[in-house]
Amino acid sequence: FTKTIIMSDKKQFGVWMDGHHATVVGKGTSGDGDFVVLGHVTNPGAEGNSSENAKNNHEQGLTQKFFKEIAALMQNVDEIHITGTGDSQEQFMKFLAGTPQYKNAVADESTSNKMSDEKLIEMIGAKFN
């Protein structure tokens, strides 16, 4: 049993994110080339720490875990467009650039309000077509 990978098919992904939620879209496994939602990731955030320092450290750890969970949904990224609110996209781009598996991916970002999965699929589809 062998898998044939067509090299001309770029692995393209889109992510909408803020500090607490992310939606990842990519090409479906059906091979028809349409973008589909690959998953949703939630970052609950740090709560209930008495010291500000402990809270900040915990928050940074959760952010790293959040970014790793998002990245785990995307294998072999060639191109990625990251959109959302706040500065999460920028932080996530830095995370990807610092991760050997993703550092050669072509990444760009934009700012957008929360949108439905369908709108995100539409936006990312238009971005890569």
Secondary structure, DSSP 8 states (H G I E B T S, - for coil): ------TTS--EEEEEE-SSEEEEEEE-TTSS--EEEEEEEE-------SSHHHHHHHHHHHHHHHHHHHHHT--S-SEEEEEESTTHHHHHHHHHHTSTTTTTSEEEEEE-----HHHHHHHHHHHH-
